[in-house]
């Protein structure tokens, strides 16, 4: 298991992308629309990981579904959740009693990205817990969409450390854990704190 990406819920994808570029020197690429979910994204590639800026683009569609509703509720911008990459999603889902769902989106150039994921609903309820993704064979990894790189030195979480450890099954991930109401508090990128609550 490896850290795959961190989700940032925003109101305006372009404005959020400018904040990240001005504050951290990292460019982004247009992602695409999530069919049936009422959301769209921009990707900030980091190499082995990425930031996913996600916004509601169809309110009615978003609030009718799990993921879109998660993005729509609460203040924006905010750190929404985080995702762990695995090459054996079936085993992870069986261990934690999770349902697997298929996902896809098309990039602006028409390239189709496919994946399977599990645990999204649990992450929405308890954001300190990750959800899990297994990328489809031949799917270009979003973290490599630009020739830039940055390291997520630390993902600061608040929640139940025991439950988080159980969820990731002892995987060595760059986590800093504190007790309290479940939340993703901050991302440390190459030594600099990314905290969307400070954005204009």
PLY file of the C-alpha trace (Angstrom):
ply
format ascii 1.0
element vertex 200
property float x
property float y
property float z
element edge 199
property int vertex1
property int vertex2
end_header
0.00 0.00 0.00
1.14 3.52 -0.85
-0.29 7.00 -0.51
-2.05 7.71 -3.81
-3.60 11.15 -3.48
-5.15 13.75 -1.20
-8.53 15.31 -1.97
-9.15 19.04 -1.63
-12.77 20.22 -1.92
-12.97 23.65 -3.57
-15.57 26.02 -5.00
-13.57 27.10 -8.04
-11.08 24.73 -9.68
-9.16 27.45 -11.53
-8.85 29.71 -8.48
-7.72 26.81 -6.30
-5.14 25.79 -8.89
-3.75 29.33 -8.87
-3.47 29.25 -5.06
-1.46 26.02 -5.20
0.80 27.36 -7.95
1.42 30.70 -6.21
2.00 29.18 -2.77
3.86 25.99 -3.72
5.10 26.50 -7.28
3.16 23.49 -8.55
1.20 23.54 -11.79
-1.98 21.57 -12.41
-3.77 19.95 -15.32
-7.45 19.74 -16.13
-8.82 16.43 -14.95
-12.36 15.89 -16.11
-15.94 15.32 -15.12
-16.99 12.43 -12.88
-19.98 10.94 -14.73
-23.12 10.80 -12.61
-21.47 12.34 -9.53
-21.92 16.05 -10.25
-18.23 16.80 -9.70
-15.13 17.62 -11.75
-11.46 17.87 -10.86
-8.05 19.32 -11.56
-4.91 17.33 -10.82
-1.74 18.67 -9.20
0.77 15.97 -10.19
3.52 15.29 -7.67
5.18 12.27 -9.30
4.38 9.28 -7.08
1.30 11.00 -5.61
-0.98 13.89 -6.49
-3.45 16.41 -5.13
-6.98 16.20 -6.48
-8.81 19.52 -6.48
-12.50 18.65 -6.75
-15.54 20.89 -7.13
-19.27 20.50 -7.55
-20.36 21.32 -11.11
-23.95 20.04 -10.88
-25.46 20.64 -7.43
-28.55 18.47 -7.92
-26.52 15.55 -9.24
-23.91 15.94 -6.51
-26.24 15.96 -3.51
-28.04 12.89 -4.85
-24.91 10.74 -4.61
-22.32 9.73 -2.05
-19.14 11.30 -3.39
-20.75 14.46 -4.73
-22.60 14.96 -1.47
-19.34 14.62 0.47
-17.75 17.33 -1.66
-20.82 19.58 -1.47
-21.26 19.53 2.31
-19.23 21.69 4.66
-16.98 24.64 4.01
-14.80 24.91 0.92
-11.91 24.97 0.37
-11.00 22.18 2.78
-8.93 19.03 2.92
-11.55 16.40 2.25
-9.91 12.99 2.45
-7.08 10.78 1.32
-6.59 7.68 -0.77
-4.27 4.68 -0.56
-3.17 2.77 -3.66
-3.14 -1.02 -3.61
-2.54 -3.76 -6.16
-4.93 -6.13 -4.36
-8.16 -4.26 -3.72
-10.12 -7.48 -3.36
-8.06 -8.50 -0.32
-8.33 -5.05 1.28
-12.10 -4.94 0.75
-12.53 -8.44 2.16
-10.44 -7.62 5.25
-12.41 -4.46 6.04
-15.84 -5.53 4.79
-15.96 -2.91 2.03
-17.86 -2.87 -1.25
-15.87 -2.36 -4.45
-17.09 0.10 -7.09
-15.79 0.83 -10.59
-14.90 4.38 -11.60
-13.78 6.21 -14.70
-13.32 9.64 -16.24
-12.11 10.93 -19.57
-9.26 13.42 -19.80
-9.72 16.43 -22.11
-7.67 14.60 -24.77
-10.12 11.70 -24.65
-7.87 9.30 -22.73
-10.01 7.15 -20.44
-8.83 6.54 -16.89
-10.33 3.54 -15.11
-10.09 2.34 -11.54
-11.71 0.30 -8.83
-12.15 1.72 -5.37
-13.52 0.82 -1.96
-14.24 2.56 1.33
-15.33 5.96 0.03
-18.51 6.02 2.14
-16.55 5.18 5.29
-14.03 7.94 4.55
-16.87 10.43 4.11
-18.15 9.48 7.58
-14.69 9.37 9.16
-12.23 11.46 7.07
-9.16 10.32 9.01
-9.64 6.90 7.36
-8.50 6.52 3.76
-10.38 4.99 0.91
-8.58 2.61 -1.44
-7.93 2.57 -5.18
-6.60 0.08 -7.70
-5.84 1.66 -11.06
-6.92 -0.12 -14.24
-4.32 -1.83 -16.42
-2.80 0.66 -18.84
-4.36 3.68 -17.12
-1.91 6.62 -17.11
-1.18 7.58 -13.51
-2.42 11.14 -12.77
0.61 11.91 -10.60
2.82 11.70 -13.69
0.76 14.04 -15.89
3.41 16.79 -15.69
7.20 16.72 -15.43
7.23 18.07 -11.89
7.59 16.39 -8.54
7.10 17.12 -4.88
7.10 14.93 -1.81
4.27 14.67 0.66
6.48 14.69 3.75
3.56 14.42 6.13
-0.19 14.01 6.09
-1.55 15.36 9.36
-4.64 13.52 10.56
-6.87 13.76 13.58
-8.83 10.72 14.69
-8.42 7.35 16.37
-4.79 6.23 15.79
-5.71 2.61 16.45
-8.43 2.59 13.82
-6.22 4.32 11.28
-3.44 1.76 11.86
-5.93 -1.08 11.48
-7.31 0.46 8.29
-3.89 0.70 6.59
-2.76 -2.68 7.96
0.63 -1.45 9.17
1.66 0.13 5.84
4.45 2.68 6.21
2.81 5.94 5.18
3.87 9.55 5.93
1.19 10.07 8.58
1.15 12.26 11.66
-1.70 11.22 13.95
-3.44 13.13 16.70
-6.53 12.26 18.68
-9.75 14.18 18.18
-12.67 14.60 15.80
-11.77 12.72 12.58
-10.27 15.10 10.03
-7.47 15.68 7.55
-5.70 18.70 9.03
-2.84 19.54 6.68
-0.47 18.28 4.01
3.25 19.06 4.23
4.73 19.37 0.72
8.52 19.59 0.55
8.52 21.14 4.02
5.73 23.66 3.34
2.27 23.29 4.87
-0.63 23.18 2.43
-3.70 24.35 4.33
-6.65 25.35 2.11
-8.38 27.10 5.02
-5.75 29.85 4.66
-6.46 30.47 0.99
-8.04 33.78 0.01
0 1
1 2
2 3
3 4
4 5
5 6
6 7
7 8
8 9
9 10
10 11
11 12
12 13
13 14
14 15
15 16
16 17
17 18
18 19
19 20
20 21
21 22
22 23
23 24
24 25
25 26
26 27
27 28
28 29
29 30
30 31
31 32
32 33
33 34
34 35
35 36
36 37
37 38
38 39
39 40
40 41
41 42
42 43
43 44
44 45
45 46
46 47
47 48
48 49
49 50
50 51
51 52
52 53
53 54
54 55
55 56
56 57
57 58
58 59
59 60
60 61
61 62
62 63
63 64
64 65
65 66
66 67
67 68
68 69
69 70
70 71
71 72
72 73
73 74
74 75
75 76
76 77
77 78
78 79
79 80
80 81
81 82
82 83
83 84
84 85
85 86
86 87
87 88
88 89
89 90
90 91
91 92
92 93
93 94
94 95
95 96
96 97
97 98
98 99
99 100
100 101
101 102
102 103
103 104
104 105
105 106
106 107
107 108
108 109
109 110
110 111
111 112
112 113
113 114
114 115
115 116
116 117
117 118
118 119
119 120
120 121
121 122
122 123
123 124
124 125
125 126
126 127
127 128
128 129
129 130
130 131
131 132
132 133
133 134
134 135
135 136
136 137
137 138
138 139
139 140
140 141
141 142
142 143
143 144
144 145
145 146
146 147
147 148
148 149
149 150
150 151
151 152
152 153
153 154
154 155
155 156
156 157
157 158
158 159
159 160
160 161
161 162
162 163
163 164
164 165
165 166
166 167
167 168
168 169
169 170
170 171
171 172
172 173
173 174
174 175
175 176
176 177
177 178
178 179
179 180
180 181
181 182
182 183
183 184
184 185
185 186
186 187
187 188
188 189
189 190
190 191
191 192
192 193
193 194
194 195
195 196
196 197
197 198
198 199
